[in-house]
Amino acid sequence: MSETVVSLKDVWKIFGARADEAMQAVKNEGIGKPEVLERFQCVVGVQGATFDVPRGEIFCIMGLSGSGKSTLVRHINRLIEPTAGTIEILGRDVSSMSASELRRVRAQQIGMVFQHMALMPHRSVRDNVAYPLEIRKVSKSKRWAVSDHALGLVDLTGYEDRLPKELSGGMQQRVGIARALASDPEILLMDEPFSALDPLIRLQLQDQFKALVAQLKKTTLFITHDLDEAIRIGHRIAIMKDGVIVQIGTPEDIVMNPADDYVREFVQGISKLKLVKAHSIMQPLGSYKGSLEGAPRADEGADLDQLIDLAVGSEQPVVITENGNDVGIVTKPRLLRGIQGGKDE
């Protein structure tokens, strides 16, 4: 079982002088965000958030503006203090850390990348990346070596001596990622880092970032308002609304089994072809009464796009296998339902 790197248990954040009263009213009476504001002049930022993130996972937190996703992630490095609940990093309670311990954790164990990187315009790319190490009094030769290595990881070798203004927006964002990686943190907090970029550059950076995180085994909490982006890079996704985590699951789970109408509206426009796998839509072998001799076969991890290619060339269902054994079938009607995704038959 993978080691848990980040753990949140029943985390609440309510902004306002009467936060404790408001929290109790939410718990006891079930009142919503508008009534909390009206009765207590308080704003619900996060409500009862609980989840664990294992080592190496990209955990996407998504929702519309005001859903609480940025507020939630800022609890992890204690930029925001919770009203209630616990936040642990590698088994240590962040709230119990002293100021010096917290500074060390922020400097060494957590890297944060924002939508706008705020690179220092008068410093070279190398010096921007090396700045966290400079604060820690690392020698110039070592921090430059680390900086050059980090820039190599994000394909910016050769740009070390350029100023930020000489780089494109996508390249500047990669400088920000390199800066976050320079201190070799356990955890990356990414707050909509690609949302201001052109679509093509954004897709390229998403792919590059996902490969980089897999290579370095960095545990990542990635905030986005874009479900396509969350599905593209996330191992799991938490969908938030009005401070509440509505659903947590893999991209396939969320598309195939939306928890409510709010999530269902989010996923209805998502292409299922590369997302939904055979194991999610297959039926038992015994449900088909005809002969399966000569039927096409596919692994249980085959996606809809692959299944369609097999199905169009045969009148029989596609037989699904696992470790070489037949475990189920996908008929054409079932395949069409899979393309619709999550719709009741």
N, C-alpha and C positions, 0 to 999 in steps of 0.2 A: 504493500500500500504506500502511495506517495506521501512524502512529508508535507504537512500543512505549513505554509509559509505565512499566510495572512488569514486571520480568523476574526469575524465580527459576530457578536452575540447580542441580539435585541438592542441595537443601537438606535437611539432617538436623538434628534436635534430639533428643538423648537426655539425660535428666536423671539425674544421679548422678555419683559420683566416678570411676567406671570407664567413662565415656561412650565414649571412643575405642576401648577394648577391645570394648565391646558393639557398637559400630557395625561394626567389622571382622568380628565373629562373625556379625552379621546378613548382611553382604555375602558372606562366604565360605562360611557354613554354611546360610544361609537360615532361621535360627531365628526364631521369632515373638515377639510381645510378652510372653506369659507366661514363656517360657524366658529371655528377657533379664532379666526381673525376678528369676527364681529363681537364675540363674547369676551375674549381675553386680550385683544389687540396683539396677538402673537401669530407668527408665521411658522407653519409646519415645514421643516426642511427635509427631515428623514424620520420615518416612522417604523420602528421595530425591525430594522435590517439585520438579517442573519445569513451568513454564508461563510464557507471555507474555500480558500484557493490553494491548491497543491503546487508544489514546485514545478516550474516549467510551463504552467498553464497560462494562456491568454484568456482572461476573464473580462468580457465586454460588459459595460454598464451603459444601457441606452435608454433614451426617453426624449420627449420633447422638451423645449425650453421651460424651465421652472419645475421639472419633474424631480429634482433633488440629486441628480447623478454627480454633479461637480461637488456639491456639499458633502455627499457621502464619501467620495474618494479623498477629500481633504482631511477627513478624520484619521486616515491611516498614518500620515506623518504629523498629525496633531497641529495642523494649521488651524483646525477648528476643534474646539472641545465639545464632547458629546453632552447632551442633557442627561442621558442615561445609557447604560450598556457598556460592553467591554470591547476593546480592539487589541488584538495580540499580533505581534510580529515574531515569528519563530518561537512562539511560546511565551513571549514577554509582553506584559501589559503596558501598552504605550502610555496610558494615563498615569501610571505609577513612576514613570521615568523622571529623573531630575533634569534640570535645564541642560546641564553638561552632557548627560547621557542622550538626551533628545537631539542635541546638536551633532553628536557623534553618529547617531543612527541616521539622521538626515544626510550627513556628509558622506557616510560610507556604505550604508545599506539600502538607501532609497534614491533613485534617480527620477526626476520629474521633467516631463516635456509638455509644454503648453502649445496652444494654437499659434500664438505669436511669441517667437523665441526670444525677443529682446536681446539679440546679440550686440556686443559692444562694438560700435562702428569704428572706433579708432584702433582696435586690436585685430591682429591677423586671425585667420581661421584657426591656426595652430594655437594661438594664445587664448582664443575663446574657448576651445575645447579643454585646454589645460587649466583654465581658471579655477575649477574646484580643487585641483591638486595644489595650486599656488596658495590658496587659502589655508590648506593643511601644511604649508611649509615644506612641501616636497621639493627636492633639488630641481633646478632648471633642466638639467640633462635628462633626468628621469621623467619629469612631467612632459617634456617634449617627445620623448620616446613613446610614452603612453598615448599622448595625443595623436602622434602619427599612426600608431597602431589602430586606434579607434577610428580615425579618418579612413584608414584602409578598409575597415569593416563595412563602412557605408559608401565605399567606392568614390572617395574624394582624394585619393592619393594624387599629388601634383598640384593641389589647391591650397597647400598648407600656408603659403605666404600671401595669399589673396586677402583682401578686405571683404567683409560681408556684402558691401554694396556691389561688388563685382560678381556676385553669384545670383543665380535664379532663385525664385521662391522655394522650389523643391530642394535645391542644393542647400539653401539656408536651413531648411527644416532638417536635412540630414546632418548638418553641423550641430544642430540642437540635440539630435539623437546621439551623435558621437560624444557630445559633452556629458550627456547623462550616463553614457557607458564608461567614461574615462575613469571614474572611481570604482568601477567593477561592482555595482550594487547588486544586492539580492533581488530587489524589487524595482520595477519600472512603473511609474504612474503616468499615464498618457492622457492628457485632457484635450480631446478633439485636435490632435496634432496635424491632421491632414485636411481639415475641413475648408481651409481658405485656398486650397490649391486647385489648379485646373483638373478636370476629370481624368485625363490620361496620366498626368504626373501623379495624381492621387492613387490610381490603380497600381502604378509601378512601385510607389513607395509602400503601399500595403503589402504587395508580394515580397518586396525586399525586407520589410520589417518582420513579416511572419517567418521568413527563412532565417533571418538573423537571430530572432528570439529562440527558434528551435536549435540553432547551432550553439548558442551561448547558454541555453537552458535558463533564461531569465523568466521569473514569475512576473506577469504583467497584468495590471488593471487598466483597461483601455476604455475611455469615455467617448461616446459618439451619439449623435442624434440620428444617424443614418443606419437603418437596419441592414441595407446591402453591405455596408462596410463591416458591421458586426458579424454578419454571416460569413463574409469573406475571410476574416482573420481570426475570429473567436473560436476557442474550443467549447466554451459555454457562454451564454448570454443571460444577463439579468435585465428585465424590462421594468422600468419604473414609471409610476404615475402618481403625481401629488405626494411625493415623498415615500410612497409604498412600493416595495418590490412585488410586482404583480406575478411574475413567473421567472423561474430560473431553469435553464435546460440547454441541451446542445442545439445548434441551429436546426437540425432535423426534428428534434422533439418539439421545438416551438412552432415550426411550420406545420407539422403534421398534427399536433395536439395543442392548439392555442388554448390558454386557460380561460379566457373570457372574450367578449366581443371587442374589447379594446385591443387585445393582442391580435385577434382575428383580423381586424382592420389593418393593423400594421403589416401582416404577412400576406395579405391577399394579392398583392402585386408582385411578389417575389417569384422568380423562376425556380421551379422545382427540379429541373432536368439534371443538374449536377449535384443537387443537395439530397434528395430523397433516395434511399438505398433499398435494395430488394428485400432485406429482412423486415423493413417497415410495412411492406404492402403484400407480402406473400401470404398464401392460404395453405392449409394443410394438404399434403399429397392426396389424402383420401377424398377431398372435396371434388376432385375431377374424376368422372366415371369412365372416360374414354381411355384409349391406349396412349401411353407416353413414350412408346418406342420411337426413336428417331427425333424426339422433341429437342429443341435447342436448350442448352444449359448455360447457367451463369452463376458466378459466386454470389454469396449472400451480401457481399459488399458492393456489387455492381449498382451503378446509378441508373436513373430513369432513361437517360440518353442511351446508355448501352443496352438496356432492356428493349427499348423501342427498335433499335437496329436488329435485334434478334427476332422480335415479334413480327415485324413486317414480312419476314421471309418464311413464316410458318403459320399453318392453321392451328397448330397445337399451342398450349401454354408454354411458357418458359419454365423449365425445371430449375429450381434454386438449390445449390449445393453448399455444404459447409464441410471443410476438410475432406473433400472428395465424396461425401455422402449426400444423397438426395434428402432435402429437409422440407421442401415446399414447392409451390407453383405460383406463377404470376400469369393470370389470364389477361386478355385484352381489356375487358371491362375494369378489372382491378388496376391495370396500368393507367387507364384513363382517370380513374379516381385518384391515383397517386399524383398525376399531373395537376389535378385540381388541388390536392393537398389539404388534408384535414376536414374535407367536406363529408358530411354524413351520407352513407349510402342509402 
